[in-house]
Amino acid sequence: MPDFRRVFDQAPVPFLLLTPDLVIVHANRARLEATATTLEETVGRHLFDVFPLNPDDPGADGITNLGASLAEARDTRRPVTMAIQKYDIPLPDGTYVERFWSPRNVPILDEAGEVVLLLHRSDDITDYVRDRDEARRAAERGQQRVERVEADLFSRTRELERLNAELRRSGERERRTASALAGLARAVSALAAAETTPELLHLLFEHGRAALGVDTAAVALHAPDGPGLVLTEDRGSRLLSAHLPPGSPLPMAVAATTGELVLVTDADRAGAGDPHVTPLAQGLGVRSWVALPLRAGGRLLGSWTVCWRTPRTVEADDLRVLEAYAAQCAQAVERVARLEEERRRARATRSLAESLQRSLLTEPPQPDALRIGVRYRPAAQEAQVGGDWYDAFLSPDGATTLVIGDVAGHDRTAAAVMAQLRNMLRGIAHALDAPPAVVLGALDRALQGLGITTLVTAVLARVEQTPAQAVAGERTLRWSNAGHPPPVLVSADRTAELLERPRNLLLGVDPATDRREHALPLHPGDTVVLYTDGLVERRDGTLDDGLARLLDAATELAGLPVEELCDELLARMEPEPADDVALLVLRVAG
């Protein structure tokens, strides 16, 4: 009976084994030689990542046709023979070589009739195609060469069919290996979805039992915060973890620390020579096990141990499947560990930036007859910290100064620049005690002088009152807008408008630009809403849509006290979680 792996690897025609979603599980030697690839750069990757379209031949459709044929074989559960296809093979130097192929795709079904693997055979018939074309061009020389080429292609096809028949006639051991490979293919797809270590371990154990036919399994990983190992066992739907000290004689610890495979096929016989074997067998209720090291990127991450309750003969093919599964486990462990470390760093960065941001976004003053409400809502994403800010303070002349701003970017730099700008703007406003356009112009020049190149949008407003206005109960809103979304004014009669006066350039573009300001009267009961773009921008709508929604919401909610109005505006607008939002609402008391 031919050996399954030897027949597959030694077949003279190229073979590929793929998962139903076209991830490469194995390639035989003929395939690797024909495509100038290696197993290391092929297995575990999507077929079309390994064999991309030739960018210099955009009209070629061989890869597209191949994808459609593989999908047909998968969906119909029937073999599909393709017409001759042209798809070029990328070489290590980045160039492509022209190749013609005669492909056939065969679905491999499990006991339930489900497709678990796809066998892709593709004969390189480039010489045949070139000979055929040459023969056609030289038809006057007769058809002998064409017939010879056709006969050669026919004989190679018959040889392939014979090899396929040999594969189907393989014995129980080969079928067991094929089943394990199919389980491995399913595991590769499942492990790619894991985002956390517990989730990954559940998937490892679940698919390991199904693919490898084991009774129990364990994973030992190097402790992230000290020496020793963290051993995790699968107990049904629960994960139980324990700490293994450095130098533990347990097989999973030996494999994890030395990088050596530990194999016991019968604990009763092996116990006489190793005093650690019998206690382990009795504690786990097993008779045989294999502990394999987990390596990724040249680093030893830990070990993967599988156990059986009865003595087990581990064949060479079994061991290769176990090693392949361990390699996939190691890649998944490294990927998830990297994700968790990135999330940990993002949380630390976010916590620091938010603490800084909130320490600066102080409670606003509450001058006589004015009510001010503020809100800051950070982005929901861990790695997103922004430069949105609000501010409100009393100027030396008694006016109330309001600020809303947004520093470009969503990172620690944006948060740090925001802190600088807020304090600089406060200092300049107090020192100059000047109209908003003058203060923003001075801030813009200061940014250039200090080498701060970040772009910033902002609205600076002052609520002023002359003695005559005080008698009439009126005030003046004076503001300058540096490229920021327009403020909203809701009058006492609940009519709302966008204060879309001509805006000035963003801060950080041209410090010499002339900045304009605008003014209008405020009456008792009037409300001014300042906000950052996160309140009105959405992926599923335009900015104009967002501004229209804000006007509607502000009009409907205008009768609420400012604190409630802030909360209801955030709830009604439902800003995107990926962006932070600053909001400031001022109400002239009625």
NUVO-202263 format. One record per residue (C-alpha): x, y, z; residue number from 1. Coordinates in steps of 0.02 Angstrom, whole numbers. Example, Ala and Ser with C-alpha at 12.3 -4.5 7.8 and 13.67 -1.06 7.14 Angstrom:
2
<r <615,-225,390>,1>,
<r <684,-53,357>,2>,
***
This chain:
590
<r <0,0,0>,1>,
<r <82,166,-50>,2>,
<r <123,292,86>,3>,
<r <2,439,74>,4>,
<r <128,578,104>,5>,
<r <261,498,-8>,6>,
<r <138,477,-153>,7>,
<r <79,656,-131>,8>,
<r <252,732,-116>,9>,
<r <333,627,-252>,10>,
<r <194,644,-381>,11>,
<r <270,717,-541>,12>,
<r <127,841,-564>,13>,
<r <95,992,-452>,14>,
<r <-29,967,-308>,15>,
<r <-99,1092,-183>,16>,
<r <-208,1055,-31>,17>,
<r <-319,1203,17>,18>,
<r <-452,1242,145>,19>,
<r <-627,1282,78>,20>,
<r <-584,1468,96>,21>,
<r <-425,1441,-8>,22>,
<r <-292,1443,129>,23>,
<r <-146,1331,76>,24>,
<r <-121,1179,190>,25>,
<r <14,1086,92>,26>,
<r <103,1086,-75>,27>,
<r <201,942,-151>,28>,
<r <377,954,-219>,29>,
<r <323,968,-401>,30>,
<r <211,1116,-358>,31>,
<r <348,1204,-261>,32>,
<r <473,1180,-402>,33>,
<r <350,1236,-536>,34>,
<r <307,1396,-442>,35>,
<r <479,1436,-367>,36>,
<r <408,1437,-190>,37>,
<r <442,1349,-24>,38>,
<r <328,1271,106>,39>,
<r <377,1405,232>,40>,
<r <315,1547,123>,41>,
<r <163,1452,60>,42>,
<r <74,1353,198>,43>,
<r <-50,1454,300>,44>,
<r <-71,1592,171>,45>,
<r <-215,1626,53>,46>,
<r <-189,1557,-123>,47>,
<r <-202,1727,-206>,48>,
<r <-81,1807,-82>,49>,
<r <49,1680,-136>,50>,
<r <5,1693,-321>,51>,
<r <-56,1872,-354>,52>,
<r <-107,1944,-522>,53>,
<r <34,2003,-634>,54>,
<r <21,2194,-625>,55>,
<r <102,2207,-797>,56>,
<r <-35,2101,-878>,57>,
<r <-200,2173,-816>,58>,
<r <-299,2079,-948>,59>,
<r <-248,1908,-883>,60>,
<r <-395,1815,-806>,61>,
<r <-317,1647,-758>,62>,
<r <-315,1682,-570>,63>,
<r <-494,1746,-576>,64>,
<r <-551,1590,-670>,65>,
<r <-458,1479,-547>,66>,
<r <-548,1559,-400>,67>,
<r <-716,1531,-484>,68>,
<r <-675,1348,-522>,69>,
<r <-619,1313,-343>,70>,
<r <-779,1392,-278>,71>,
<r <-881,1284,-398>,72>,
<r <-794,1124,-338>,73>,
<r <-822,1175,-157>,74>,
<r <-1005,1222,-180>,75>,
<r <-1058,1079,-294>,76>,
<r <-948,948,-205>,77>,
<r <-897,884,-377>,78>,
<r <-730,886,-470>,79>,
<r <-708,1026,-596>,80>,
<r <-589,1017,-745>,81>,
<r <-541,1186,-815>,82>,
<r <-492,1237,-989>,83>,
<r <-311,1286,-1016>,84>,
<r <-272,1440,-911>,85>,
<r <-135,1570,-917>,86>,
<r <-74,1641,-753>,87>,
<r <101,1703,-723>,88>,
<r <211,1651,-577>,89>,
<r <302,1782,-472>,90>,
<r <488,1753,-452>,91>,
<r <592,1799,-298>,92>,
<r <665,1949,-390>,93>,
<r <492,2027,-413>,94>,
<r <472,1984,-597>,95>,
<r <341,1866,-671>,96>,
<r <365,1720,-789>,97>,
<r <229,1671,-913>,98>,
<r <151,1499,-881>,99>,
<r <5,1400,-952>,100>,
<r <-85,1269,-845>,101>,
<r <-211,1128,-860>,102>,
<r <-301,1132,-691>,103>,
<r <-420,1011,-606>,104>,
<r <-500,1043,-436>,105>,
<r <-565,899,-328>,106>,
<r <-664,923,-165>,107>,
<r <-618,808,-19>,108>,
<r <-770,765,87>,109>,
<r <-784,707,267>,110>,
<r <-901,571,331>,111>,
<r <-1046,694,333>,112>,
<r <-1020,743,152>,113>,
<r <-950,915,195>,114>,
<r <-803,987,99>,115>,
<r <-651,994,215>,116>,
<r <-512,1015,87>,117>,
<r <-488,1055,-96>,118>,
<r <-358,959,-199>,119>,
<r <-292,1070,-338>,120>,
<r <-193,987,-477>,121>,
<r <-117,1098,-609>,122>,
<r <-5,1033,-748>,123>,
<r <120,1157,-817>,124>,
<r <86,1143,-1004>,125>,
<r <180,1298,-1057>,126>,
<r <290,1198,-1176>,127>,
<r <137,1115,-1249>,128>,
<r <49,1281,-1281>,129>,
<r <203,1355,-1361>,130>,
<r <231,1200,-1466>,131>,
<r <48,1199,-1517>,132>,
<r <51,1381,-1568>,133>,
<r <212,1355,-1664>,134>,
<r <137,1203,-1748>,135>,
<r <-15,1302,-1800>,136>,
<r <93,1440,-1871>,137>,
<r <190,1309,-1966>,138>,
<r <40,1207,-2022>,139>,
<r <122,1179,-2189>,140>,
<r <246,1065,-2104>,141>,
<r <103,949,-2055>,142>,
<r <15,901,-1896>,143>,
<r <136,771,-1830>,144>,
<r <210,882,-1694>,145>,
<r <38,938,-1634>,146>,
<r <-21,759,-1623>,147>,
<r <135,711,-1526>,148>,
<r <109,854,-1404>,149>,
<r <-75,810,-1382>,150>,
<r <-27,629,-1351>,151>,
<r <100,683,-1221>,152>,
<r <-29,790,-1132>,153>,
<r <-153,645,-1136>,154>,
<r <-25,525,-1062>,155>,
<r <15,647,-921>,156>,
<r <-170,666,-884>,157>,
<r <-189,477,-875>,158>,
<r <-39,468,-759>,159>,
<r <-119,597,-645>,160>,
<r <-282,499,-642>,161>,
<r <-184,343,-594>,162>,
<r <-102,437,-450>,163>,
<r <-270,504,-393>,164>,
<r <-336,326,-391>,165>,
<r <-188,271,-285>,166>,
<r <-225,409,-162>,167>,
<r <-406,352,-148>,168>,
<r <-349,173,-117>,169>,
<r <-237,223,29>,170>,
<r <-265,125,188>,171>,
<r <-332,172,360>,172>,
<r <-171,257,415>,173>,
<r <-171,370,264>,174>,
<r <-355,410,286>,175>,
<r <-322,454,468>,176>,
<r <-185,573,412>,177>,
<r <-299,649,282>,178>,
<r <-434,673,414>,179>,
<r <-309,755,531>,180>,
<r <-252,871,391>,181>,
<r <-433,918,359>,182>,
<r <-454,955,544>,183>,
<r <-294,1056,540>,184>,
<r <-363,1158,395>,185>,
<r <-520,1197,495>,186>,
<r <-414,1243,644>,187>,
<r <-308,1364,543>,188>,
<r <-465,1459,491>,189>,
<r <-538,1457,667>,190>,
<r <-379,1515,756>,191>,
<r <-369,1668,644>,192>,
<r <-525,1738,728>,193>,
<r <-457,1733,907>,194>,
<r <-429,1903,988>,195>,
<r <-384,1855,1168>,196>,
<r <-282,1718,1252>,197>,
<r <-434,1631,1335>,198>,
<r <-527,1634,1169>,199>,
<r <-376,1563,1080>,200>,
<r <-352,1424,1207>,201>,
<r <-535,1372,1194>,202>,
<r <-515,1359,1005>,203>,
<r <-349,1265,1020>,204>,
<r <-425,1134,1132>,205>,
<r <-589,1120,1038>,206>,
<r <-509,1096,867>,207>,
<r <-363,996,935>,208>,
<r <-477,862,1005>,209>,
<r <-577,852,844>,210>,
<r <-429,857,725>,211>,
<r <-308,745,818>,212>,
<r <-424,626,909>,213>,
<r <-347,662,1080>,214>,
<r <-430,640,1249>,215>,
<r <-356,791,1337>,216>,
<r <-232,929,1301>,217>,
<r <-134,1066,1390>,218>,
<r <-41,1224,1341>,219>,
<r <106,1293,1441>,220>,
<r <158,1472,1403>,221>,
<r <300,1572,1477>,222>,
<r <231,1686,1613>,223>,
<r <225,1866,1550>,224>,
<r <272,1942,1719>,225>,
<r <405,1827,1789>,226>,
<r <494,1659,1779>,227>,
<r <404,1494,1760>,228>,
<r <259,1440,1652>,229>,
<r <71,1458,1655>,230>,
<r <-7,1286,1622>,231>,
<r <-185,1286,1557>,232>,
<r <-288,1127,1542>,233>,
<r <-452,1096,1455>,234>,
<r <-587,1032,1571>,235>,
<r <-741,1025,1462>,236>,
<r <-799,1203,1437>,237>,
<r <-684,1272,1573>,238>,
<r <-501,1323,1567>,239>,
<r <-401,1283,1724>,240>,
<r <-232,1368,1745>,241>,
<r <-88,1339,1865>,242>,
<r <89,1404,1884>,243>,
<r <235,1286,1846>,244>,
<r <398,1336,1930>,245>,
<r <560,1348,1831>,246>,
<r <642,1178,1810>,247>,
<r <481,1078,1826>,248>,
<r <508,898,1767>,249>,
<r <335,886,1688>,250>,
<r <344,848,1501>,251>,
<r <252,1008,1453>,252>,
<r <380,1109,1553>,253>,
<r <526,1014,1477>,254>,
<r <463,1046,1300>,255>,
<r <428,1229,1340>,256>,
<r <598,1265,1417>,257>,
<r <716,1154,1316>,258>,
<r <627,1155,1148>,259>,
<r <635,965,1140>,260>,
<r <490,851,1097>,261>,
<r <435,733,1237>,262>,
<r <349,572,1180>,263>,
<r <277,434,1291>,264>,
<r <178,297,1203>,265>,
<r <140,192,1358>,266>,
<r <160,264,1533>,267>,
<r <156,92,1616>,268>,
<r <314,40,1524>,269>,
<r <399,210,1528>,270>,
<r <367,237,1715>,271>,
<r <504,117,1766>,272>,
<r <637,227,1689>,273>,
<r <563,397,1734>,274>,
<r <488,429,1907>,275>,
<r <390,579,1843>,276>,
<r <292,479,1714>,277>,
<r <180,377,1830>,278>,
<r <118,524,1939>,279>,
<r <75,622,1783>,280>,
<r <-17,475,1705>,281>,
<r <-116,446,1865>,282>,
<r <-154,630,1891>,283>,
<r <-221,655,1715>,284>,
<r <-291,481,1690>,285>,
<r <-191,454,1530>,286>,
<r <-70,323,1463>,287>,
<r <19,413,1321>,288>,
<r <61,591,1271>,289>,
<r <164,703,1158>,290>,
<r <230,872,1218>,291>,
<r <286,984,1074>,292>,
<r <376,1152,1089>,293>,
<r <290,1307,1021>,294>,
<r <409,1415,920>,295>,
<r <378,1575,822>,296>,
<r <505,1693,747>,297>,
<r <648,1594,825>,298>,
<r <577,1616,1000>,299>,
<r <516,1478,1116>,300>,
<r <341,1527,1173>,301>,
<r <293,1371,1271>,302>,
<r <226,1198,1232>,303>,
<r <72,1105,1169>,304>,
<r <36,935,1248>,305>,
<r <-91,807,1187>,306>,
<r <-138,650,1285>,307>,
<r <-231,486,1259>,308>,
<r <-310,372,1390>,309>,
<r <-241,216,1308>,310>,
<r <-68,172,1240>,311>,
<r <-42,254,1072>,312>,
<r <77,214,931>,313>,
<r <130,380,855>,314>,
<r <177,354,672>,315>,
<r <290,471,575>,316>,
<r <138,544,485>,317>,
<r <50,571,652>,318>,
<r <200,663,718>,319>,
<r <210,774,564>,320>,
<r <26,822,585>,321>,
<r <55,859,770>,322>,
<r <205,968,726>,323>,
<r <103,1058,595>,324>,
<r <-33,1091,722>,325>,
<r <96,1152,848>,326>,
<r <166,1271,717>,327>,
<r <-8,1344,688>,328>,
<r <-34,1357,877>,329>,
<r <130,1451,897>,330>,
<r <86,1576,760>,331>,
<r <-85,1605,839>,332>,
<r <-11,1624,1014>,333>,
<r <115,1751,952>,334>,
<r <-17,1848,856>,335>,
<r <-137,1856,1003>,336>,
<r <2,1901,1125>,337>,
<r <51,2044,1010>,338>,
<r <-131,2102,1001>,339>,
<r <-148,2097,1190>,340>,
<r <13,2194,1214>,341>,
<r <-44,2325,1089>,342>,
<r <-210,2340,1180>,343>,
<r <-121,2354,1348>,344>,
<r <-10,2493,1283>,345>,
<r <-159,2578,1201>,346>,
<r <-256,2573,1366>,347>,
<r <-108,2647,1459>,348>,
<r <-87,2782,1327>,349>,
<r <-272,2820,1327>,350>,
<r <-281,2827,1516>,351>,
<r <-134,2947,1525>,352>,
<r <-202,3058,1386>,353>,
<r <-378,3059,1456>,354>,
<r <-314,3103,1629>,355>,
<r <-215,3246,1554>,356>,
<r <-363,3301,1450>,357>,
<r <-488,3296,1592>,358>,
<r <-368,3386,1709>,359>,
<r <-366,3531,1586>,360>,
<r <-552,3532,1546>,361>,
<r <-603,3617,1707>,362>,
<r <-775,3667,1764>,363>,
<r <-831,3830,1683>,364>,
<r <-873,3989,1779>,365>,
<r <-1055,4037,1805>,366>,
<r <-1064,4227,1788>,367>,
<r <-1221,4321,1837>,368>,
<r <-1366,4287,1720>,369>,
<r <-1262,4165,1616>,370>,
<r <-1268,3976,1627>,371>,
<r <-1130,3871,1549>,372>,
<r <-1132,3683,1525>,373>,
<r <-987,3580,1456>,374>,
<r <-958,3399,1406>,375>,
<r <-810,3299,1342>,376>,
<r <-838,3124,1274>,377>,
<r <-679,3029,1227>,378>,
<r <-670,2910,1079>,379>,
<r <-721,2733,1119>,380>,
<r <-571,2653,1032>,381>,
<r <-427,2613,1148>,382>,
<r <-291,2686,1037>,383>,
<r <-387,2847,999>,384>,
<r <-350,3000,1105>,385>,
<r <-391,3167,1030>,386>,
<r <-356,3352,1035>,387>,
<r <-534,3417,1061>,388>,
<r <-555,3543,1201>,389>,
<r <-669,3675,1274>,390>,
<r <-632,3819,1391>,391>,
<r <-727,3959,1476>,392>,
<r <-654,4096,1586>,393>,
<r <-680,4275,1638>,394>,
<r <-575,4407,1552>,395>,
<r <-498,4553,1650>,396>,
<r <-629,4673,1581>,397>,
<r <-771,4564,1648>,398>,
<r <-817,4480,1482>,399>,
<r <-845,4293,1477>,400>,
<r <-728,4207,1354>,401>,
<r <-782,4044,1272>,402>,
<r <-667,3927,1173>,403>,
<r <-697,3769,1073>,404>,
<r <-553,3690,976>,405>,
<r <-488,3537,889>,406>,
<r <-306,3490,859>,407>,
<r <-278,3380,704>,408>,
<r <-241,3198,745>,409>,
<r <-296,3063,867>,410>,
<r <-142,3019,968>,411>,
<r <-35,3073,1114>,412>,
<r <41,3213,1011>,413>,
<r <-130,3289,978>,414>,
<r <-174,3281,1163>,415>,
<r <-7,3361,1212>,416>,
<r <-25,3501,1083>,417>,
<r <-202,3531,1144>,418>,
<r <-137,3557,1321>,419>,
<r <-7,3683,1257>,420>,
<r <-134,3777,1153>,421>,
<r <-263,3790,1290>,422>,
<r <-141,3867,1412>,423>,
<r <-62,3980,1279>,424>,
<r <-233,4043,1226>,425>,
<r <-283,4080,1406>,426>,
<r <-121,4175,1435>,427>,
<r <-133,4276,1275>,428>,
<r <-317,4319,1306>,429>,
<r <-279,4381,1482>,430>,
<r <-124,4476,1430>,431>,
<r <-203,4564,1281>,432>,
<r <-383,4577,1345>,433>,
<r <-423,4606,1160>,434>,
<r <-560,4556,1036>,435>,
<r <-564,4374,977>,436>,
<r <-484,4404,806>,437>,
<r <-334,4490,886>,438>,
<r <-311,4350,1013>,439>,
<r <-320,4212,880>,440>,
<r <-196,4307,770>,441>,
<r <-74,4319,915>,442>,
<r <-96,4133,951>,443>,
<r <-61,4090,769>,444>,
<r <101,4190,771>,445>,
<r <152,4107,935>,446>,
<r <127,3935,857>,447>,
<r <247,3980,717>,448>,
<r <374,4055,834>,449>,
<r <375,3901,946>,450>,
<r <388,3780,799>,451>,
<r <218,3699,828>,452>,
<r <166,3640,655>,453>,
<r <2,3554,697>,454>,
<r <-158,3618,614>,455>,
<r <-293,3679,732>,456>,
<r <-473,3736,712>,457>,
<r <-554,3844,845>,458>,
<r <-692,3966,887>,459>,
<r <-651,4103,1013>,460>,
<r <-801,4202,1076>,461>,
<r <-833,4338,1204>,462>,
<r <-997,4380,1287>,463>,
<r <-987,4567,1324>,464>,
<r <-1105,4691,1405>,465>,
<r <-1097,4881,1406>,466>,
<r <-1181,4984,1543>,467>,
<r <-1322,5029,1423>,468>,
<r <-1347,4845,1378>,469>,
<r <-1351,4802,1563>,470>,
<r <-1500,4917,1586>,471>,
<r <-1589,4834,1438>,472>,
<r <-1538,4657,1489>,473>,
<r <-1445,4629,1327>,474>,
<r <-1270,4569,1283>,475>,
<r <-1157,4554,1130>,476>,
<r <-1085,4391,1065>,477>,
<r <-922,4429,975>,478>,
<r <-827,4285,894>,479>,
<r <-693,4237,770>,480>,
<r <-692,4068,683>,481>,
<r <-528,3985,629>,482>,
<r <-591,3849,511>,483>,
<r <-707,3770,640>,484>,
<r <-888,3710,620>,485>,
<r <-1005,3859,645>,486>,
<r <-1085,3895,814>,487>,
<r <-1271,3873,834>,488>,
<r <-1382,4011,903>,489>,
<r <-1553,3962,971>,490>,
<r <-1657,4117,1005>,491>,
<r <-1777,4132,1150>,492>,
<r <-1920,4097,1030>,493>,
<r <-1837,3929,987>,494>,
<r <-1782,3971,811>,495>,
<r <-1608,3904,774>,496>,
<r <-1477,3961,650>,497>,
<r <-1298,3917,605>,498>,
<r <-1182,4066,627>,499>,
<r <-1103,4033,457>,500>,
<r <-1009,4195,438>,501>,
<r <-853,4190,327>,502>,
<r <-724,4088,419>,503>,
<r <-539,4122,434>,504>,
<r <-397,4003,396>,505>,
<r <-355,3863,515>,506>,
<r <-222,3904,644>,507>,
<r <-50,3845,589>,508>,
<r <-68,3886,403>,509>,
<r <-24,4070,380>,510>,
<r <9,4175,535>,511>,
<r <6,4335,431>,512>,
<r <-175,4312,376>,513>,
<r <-301,4446,426>,514>,
<r <-428,4373,545>,515>,
<r <-605,4439,548>,516>,
<r <-733,4434,686>,517>,
<r <-922,4450,696>,518>,
<r <-1047,4511,823>,519>,
<r <-1233,4498,859>,520>,
<r <-1344,4539,1008>,521>,
<r <-1393,4411,1138>,522>,
<r <-1560,4425,1228>,523>,
<r <-1624,4339,1384>,524>,
<r <-1667,4158,1342>,525>,
<r <-1545,4146,1196>,526>,
<r <-1432,3991,1188>,527>,
<r <-1262,3972,1102>,528>,
<r <-1195,3798,1061>,529>,
<r <-1009,3771,1023>,530>,
<r <-951,3596,974>,531>,
<r <-815,3497,885>,532>,
<r <-841,3404,722>,533>,
<r <-860,3235,807>,534>,
<r <-1037,3288,857>,535>,
<r <-1098,3310,678>,536>,
<r <-988,3202,566>,537>,
<r <-1043,3025,524>,538>,
<r <-983,2895,400>,539>,
<r <-1160,2869,333>,540>,
<r <-1198,3053,298>,541>,
<r <-1127,3219,243>,542>,
<r <-1075,3364,354>,543>,
<r <-1227,3461,295>,544>,
<r <-1337,3317,353>,545>,
<r <-1255,3323,524>,546>,
<r <-1276,3511,540>,547>,
<r <-1460,3497,491>,548>,
<r <-1485,3363,625>,549>,
<r <-1400,3474,754>,550>,
<r <-1514,3621,712>,551>,
<r <-1668,3511,729>,552>,
<r <-1609,3440,895>,553>,
<r <-1559,3610,966>,554>,
<r <-1728,3684,918>,555>,
<r <-1826,3541,997>,556>,
<r <-1722,3537,1156>,557>,
<r <-1696,3724,1180>,558>,
<r <-1809,3735,1333>,559>,
<r <-1701,3618,1438>,560>,
<r <-1577,3681,1569>,561>,
<r <-1400,3686,1499>,562>,
<r <-1340,3530,1590>,563>,
<r <-1485,3426,1525>,564>,
<r <-1467,3506,1354>,565>,
<r <-1286,3448,1343>,566>,
<r <-1332,3269,1386>,567>,
<r <-1482,3264,1270>,568>,
<r <-1384,3336,1123>,569>,
<r <-1253,3199,1141>,570>,
<r <-1388,3066,1154>,571>,
<r <-1489,3134,1008>,572>,
<r <-1341,3160,890>,573>,
<r <-1265,2987,926>,574>,
<r <-1087,3037,877>,575>,
<r <-972,2906,803>,576>,
<r <-876,2811,939>,577>,
<r <-713,2828,842>,578>,
<r <-702,3017,872>,579>,
<r <-698,3122,1029>,580>,
<r <-821,3264,1057>,581>,
<r <-810,3428,1152>,582>,
<r <-970,3527,1183>,583>,
<r <-1003,3696,1266>,584>,
<r <-1177,3771,1289>,585>,
<r <-1209,3949,1351>,586>,
<r <-1380,4013,1401>,587>,
<r <-1428,4193,1440>,588>,
<r <-1545,4183,1588>,589>,
<r <-1724,4236,1550>,590>,
***
